[in-house]
Amino acid sequence: MSVRKEWKTLLLWVVPLFVIGIGAIVAAPFTDKDSLFHHLMRDIGIALLISALVTVAYEAYARRTFDLAKIETLLDTVYGSGVPPDIWDSIKDRLLNRRVIRRNTNLHLSVLRSQTIANDEVVLGIDFAYELGNLVNKDASYEIVHGLDEHIATAQLPRFVEASIGTHSETVGGDPWESTGGDISVKDGRLTMMVQLRPSRENVLVPIRLTREEFRTCPGSYYLIMSEITEGIKIYLDECPKDVDVTLFLYPTSQEVSLTEKHLAIIEEPLLLGHCLDFKLTPRTIPSPGTRPSPNPLSSSENLTADAPPNAR
């Protein structure tokens, strides 16, 4: 039975209790105040009203507890084997108490050259967009934090370029910096957004987007580590020099795809906290005119595909 049908069945029992209880309380003053019937009607009305309210409250609590128990059992079955109990309990506690989820996540990556840096160095343009959903059934104010790789830097990079919450977009003006409304700020290489979320039952998603520029050497890697549960992700390689190969590795599942050849990777499986996207940059030998380039091997799986035209966006 679906959750919606279960709630409809519950309401068929609760609503009559509520209506009869209110009716008995309202009708009681119209009877003889000194009679047993007056006191009995009033007490029964109060009892029915309390019963209806308690039933709804208990059902909501019991359903959440049961759902969490099912998720915990699944995690124990799939992931818990071989992990020390104390460590596994800590992992489950962090996972089951997450308040938000990322949906419809897209990442656009550009590998660029610059006249101000050496030939073995590149600038990564990163456009990261997703919709944030509330997992808690009440209004919530949630703080999002994204960080720069400041330990790999030049005089001007890395830096945040732009950030937006819903339709409100701001150009980042440096570090430290704060938007006019105060809901977006940057300090010490950390971009913070304060997002207002509607209850989970309303299924309202808040669009989030940020763009940044990072500095890397080639060969080298850029790592994007998930800080929230992410319901899959689409990754696009929009621009890349001909002498650079970009290969995506997904950890811990060790999946691999060549973004240089296909320009798109679709990860359909959920990404949990700590899942890592490794964008590996390696020099690429450009074949001389008249020679046939050797094929570039591609590893893939059912959940990691690469099948889009170049510069898909």
C-alpha positions as CSV (number, residue, x, y, z in Angstrom):
1,M,0.0,0.0,0.0
2,S,1.4,3.4,-0.9
3,V,2.1,6.1,1.6
4,R,-0.7,8.3,0.2
5,K,-3.3,5.5,0.5
6,E,-2.2,4.7,4.0
7,W,-2.7,8.4,5.1
8,K,-6.2,8.4,3.4
9,T,-7.1,5.3,5.3
10,L,-5.9,6.9,8.6
11,L,-7.9,10.1,7.9
12,L,-11.1,8.0,7.4
13,W,-10.8,7.0,11.0
14,V,-9.4,10.2,12.5
15,V,-11.7,12.8,10.9
16,P,-14.9,11.2,12.2
17,L,-13.4,11.0,15.7
18,F,-12.5,14.7,15.4
19,V,-15.9,15.8,14.2
20,I,-17.8,13.7,16.7
21,G,-15.6,15.0,19.5
22,I,-16.1,18.7,18.5
23,G,-19.8,18.1,18.1
24,A,-20.1,16.6,21.6
25,I,-18.2,19.4,23.2
26,V,-20.3,22.0,21.4
27,A,-23.6,20.3,22.2
28,A,-22.8,19.7,25.9
29,P,-23.7,23.3,27.1
30,F,-27.2,22.9,25.6
31,T,-28.0,20.0,28.1
32,D,-28.8,20.2,31.8
33,K,-25.6,21.2,33.4
34,D,-26.4,19.2,36.6
35,S,-27.2,16.0,34.7
36,L,-25.0,13.0,34.2
37,F,-25.6,13.2,30.5
38,H,-24.1,16.7,30.3
39,H,-20.8,15.7,32.0
40,L,-20.7,12.4,30.0
41,M,-21.1,14.1,26.7
42,R,-18.5,16.7,27.4
43,D,-15.9,14.1,28.7
44,I,-16.5,11.8,25.7
45,G,-16.1,14.8,23.3
46,I,-12.8,15.7,24.9
47,A,-11.6,12.1,24.9
48,L,-12.5,11.7,21.2
49,L,-10.7,14.9,20.3
50,I,-7.6,14.0,22.2
51,S,-7.6,10.5,20.7
52,A,-7.7,11.9,17.1
53,L,-4.8,14.3,17.8
54,V,-2.7,11.7,19.5
55,T,-3.3,9.2,16.7
56,V,-2.1,11.6,14.0
57,A,1.0,12.6,16.1
58,Y,1.9,9.0,16.9
59,E,1.4,7.9,13.3
60,A,3.8,10.6,12.0
61,Y,6.4,9.7,14.6
62,A,6.0,5.9,14.1
63,R,6.2,6.2,10.3
64,R,9.4,8.3,10.4
65,T,10.9,5.8,12.9
66,F,9.9,2.8,10.8
67,D,11.3,4.4,7.6
68,L,14.7,5.1,9.3
69,A,14.7,1.6,10.6
70,K,14.2,0.2,7.0
71,I,17.0,2.4,5.7
72,E,19.4,1.4,8.5
73,T,18.7,-2.3,7.8
74,L,19.4,-1.8,4.1
75,L,22.7,0.0,4.9
76,D,23.7,-2.7,7.4
77,T,23.0,-5.4,4.7
78,V,24.7,-3.6,1.8
79,Y,27.6,-1.6,3.3
80,G,28.1,-2.7,6.9
81,S,29.8,-6.0,6.4
82,G,33.5,-5.9,7.4
83,V,33.4,-2.4,9.0
84,P,34.2,-2.2,12.7
85,P,30.9,-1.7,14.6
86,D,31.9,1.6,16.3
87,I,32.9,3.2,13.0
88,W,29.9,1.9,11.2
89,D,27.5,3.3,13.9
90,S,29.1,6.7,13.4
91,I,28.8,6.5,9.6
92,K,25.1,5.6,9.9
93,D,24.4,8.4,12.4
94,R,25.8,11.0,10.0
95,L,24.0,9.6,7.0
96,L,20.6,9.1,8.5
97,N,20.5,12.5,10.1
98,R,21.1,14.4,6.9
99,R,18.6,17.3,6.4
100,V,18.9,18.0,2.7
101,I,19.4,16.3,-0.7
102,R,20.8,17.5,-4.0
103,R,18.7,16.8,-7.1
104,N,19.1,17.6,-10.8
105,T,22.8,18.2,-10.4
106,N,24.9,19.4,-13.3
107,L,28.6,20.2,-13.4
108,H,30.2,22.0,-16.4
109,L,34.0,21.9,-16.6
110,S,36.2,24.0,-18.9
111,V,40.0,23.5,-19.1
112,L,41.5,26.8,-20.3
113,R,45.0,28.2,-21.1
114,S,46.1,31.6,-19.9
115,Q,48.9,33.9,-21.1
116,T,49.8,34.5,-17.4
117,I,50.6,30.9,-16.6
118,A,53.1,28.3,-17.9
119,N,52.4,25.7,-20.6
120,D,52.1,22.9,-18.0
121,E,49.4,24.8,-16.1
122,V,45.7,25.3,-16.7
123,V,42.7,27.2,-15.4
124,L,39.6,25.1,-14.5
125,G,36.3,26.9,-15.0
126,I,33.7,25.1,-12.9
127,D,30.0,25.7,-13.1
128,F,28.2,23.7,-10.4
129,A,24.4,23.7,-10.3
130,Y,21.8,21.7,-8.4
131,E,18.4,21.9,-6.7
132,L,18.3,21.6,-2.9
133,G,15.4,19.7,-1.3
134,N,14.4,19.5,2.3
135,L,14.3,16.0,4.0
136,V,12.6,17.3,7.1
137,N,8.9,18.0,7.2
138,K,9.1,21.6,8.5
139,D,10.4,25.0,7.4
140,A,14.2,25.2,7.7
141,S,17.1,27.6,7.3
142,Y,20.0,25.7,5.9
143,E,23.7,26.8,5.5
144,I,25.5,25.7,2.4
145,V,29.3,25.9,2.3
146,H,31.6,25.4,-0.7
147,G,35.4,25.7,-0.5
148,L,38.2,26.6,-2.8
149,D,41.5,24.6,-3.1
150,E,43.6,27.5,-1.8
151,H,46.6,25.2,-1.2
152,I,46.9,25.1,-5.0
153,A,47.0,28.8,-6.0
154,T,48.5,31.6,-8.0
155,A,48.3,35.3,-7.3
156,Q,44.7,35.5,-8.7
157,L,43.4,31.9,-8.4
158,P,41.4,30.2,-7.2
159,R,38.4,32.4,-6.8
160,F,34.6,32.3,-6.8
161,V,33.1,34.1,-9.8
162,E,29.3,34.0,-9.3
163,A,26.7,32.5,-6.9
164,S,22.9,32.3,-7.0
165,I,20.0,31.1,-4.8
166,G,16.8,30.7,-6.8
167,T,16.5,33.7,-9.1
168,H,18.8,35.8,-6.9
169,S,22.3,36.0,-8.5
170,E,25.4,37.8,-7.3
171,T,28.8,38.4,-8.8
172,V,31.4,37.6,-6.1
173,G,33.5,40.7,-5.4
174,G,36.5,39.2,-3.7
175,D,37.5,37.7,-0.3
176,P,36.1,38.7,2.1
177,W,32.8,39.7,0.5
178,E,29.1,39.7,1.3
179,S,26.0,40.1,-0.9
180,T,23.6,43.1,-0.4
181,G,21.0,40.8,1.3
182,G,23.6,39.0,3.4
183,D,22.5,35.6,2.3
184,I,25.7,34.9,0.3
185,S,29.2,35.6,1.6
186,V,32.8,34.6,1.0
187,K,35.5,34.5,3.7
188,D,38.8,32.6,3.8
189,G,38.1,30.7,0.6
190,R,34.7,29.5,1.8
191,L,31.5,30.5,0.1
192,T,28.4,30.4,2.4
193,M,24.8,30.5,1.3
194,M,21.8,30.7,3.7
195,V,18.8,29.0,2.1
196,Q,15.2,28.9,3.2
197,L,13.6,25.5,2.6
198,R,9.9,24.5,2.6
199,P,8.7,21.3,4.4
200,S,9.6,18.1,2.6
201,R,5.9,17.2,2.0
202,E,5.6,20.3,-0.3
203,N,8.5,19.0,-2.5
204,V,9.8,22.5,-3.2
205,L,13.3,22.5,-4.6
206,V,15.6,25.6,-4.4
207,P,17.9,26.1,-7.4
208,I,21.6,26.6,-6.3
209,R,24.4,27.6,-8.6
210,L,28.0,28.7,-8.2
211,T,30.9,29.2,-10.6
212,R,34.6,29.2,-9.7
213,E,38.0,29.2,-11.2
214,E,40.7,26.8,-10.0
215,F,44.4,26.5,-10.8
216,R,46.0,23.1,-11.7
217,T,49.2,21.8,-13.2
218,C,49.1,19.2,-16.0
219,P,49.6,16.4,-15.2
220,G,47.4,16.9,-12.1
221,S,44.0,16.3,-10.6
222,Y,41.0,18.2,-9.4
223,Y,38.9,16.6,-6.7
224,L,35.2,17.3,-6.0
225,I,34.0,15.6,-2.8
226,M,30.3,15.3,-2.0
227,S,29.3,17.1,1.2
228,E,25.6,16.2,0.8
229,I,23.6,13.3,-0.5
230,T,23.4,13.8,-4.3
231,E,20.8,12.1,-6.4
232,G,23.0,11.4,-9.4
233,I,25.0,14.0,-11.5
234,K,25.6,15.0,-15.1
235,I,29.1,16.1,-15.9
236,Y,30.0,18.1,-19.1
237,L,33.4,19.0,-20.5
238,D,32.6,22.2,-22.4
239,E,36.1,23.3,-23.5
240,C,39.5,21.7,-23.4
241,P,42.9,22.3,-25.2
242,K,43.8,19.6,-27.8
243,D,46.9,18.7,-25.9
244,V,45.2,17.8,-22.7
245,D,43.3,14.7,-21.7
246,V,40.6,14.8,-19.0
247,T,39.6,11.5,-17.4
248,L,36.9,11.2,-14.7
249,F,37.3,8.6,-11.9
250,L,34.5,8.0,-9.4
251,Y,35.6,6.8,-6.0
252,P,35.1,4.5,-4.1
253,T,33.5,2.5,-6.9
254,S,36.5,3.0,-9.2
255,Q,34.5,3.9,-12.3
256,E,36.2,5.7,-15.1
257,V,35.3,7.6,-18.3
258,S,37.2,9.7,-20.8
259,L,35.6,13.2,-20.9
260,T,38.0,14.3,-23.7
261,E,36.4,11.9,-26.2
262,K,32.7,12.0,-25.2
263,H,32.3,15.3,-23.3
264,L,29.6,13.9,-21.0
265,A,29.4,11.5,-18.1
266,I,26.1,10.6,-16.5
267,I,26.2,9.1,-13.0
268,E,22.8,7.7,-12.2
269,E,23.6,6.1,-8.8
270,P,23.2,8.3,-5.7
271,L,26.4,9.8,-4.4
272,L,26.8,9.7,-0.6
273,L,28.9,11.9,1.7
274,G,32.6,11.4,0.9
275,H,32.1,10.1,-2.7
276,C,34.8,11.7,-4.8
277,L,34.9,12.8,-8.4
278,D,38.6,12.9,-9.6
279,F,39.2,14.9,-12.8
280,K,42.6,13.7,-13.9
281,L,44.5,16.0,-16.3
282,T,47.3,14.5,-18.4
283,P,49.3,15.8,-21.4
284,R,48.1,14.5,-24.7
285,T,50.4,13.8,-27.7
286,I,48.9,15.3,-30.8
287,P,49.5,13.0,-33.8
288,S,51.5,14.4,-36.8
289,P,49.5,15.1,-40.0
290,G,49.0,11.9,-41.9
291,T,49.3,9.5,-38.9
292,R,46.4,7.7,-37.4
293,P,45.8,8.3,-33.7
294,S,45.8,5.3,-31.4
295,P,42.5,4.6,-29.7
296,N,42.0,5.8,-26.1
297,P,40.6,3.0,-23.9
298,L,37.4,3.8,-22.1
299,S,36.2,2.0,-19.0
300,S,32.5,2.4,-18.1
301,S,29.7,0.6,-16.3
302,E,25.9,0.5,-16.4
303,N,25.6,3.6,-14.2
304,L,28.3,5.7,-15.7
305,T,27.8,6.5,-19.4
306,A,29.4,8.8,-21.9
307,D,27.3,9.4,-25.0
308,A,26.7,13.0,-25.8
309,P,28.0,15.3,-28.6
310,P,30.9,17.7,-27.9
311,N,30.1,20.9,-25.9
312,A,26.7,19.6,-24.9
313,R,25.2,22.0,-22.3
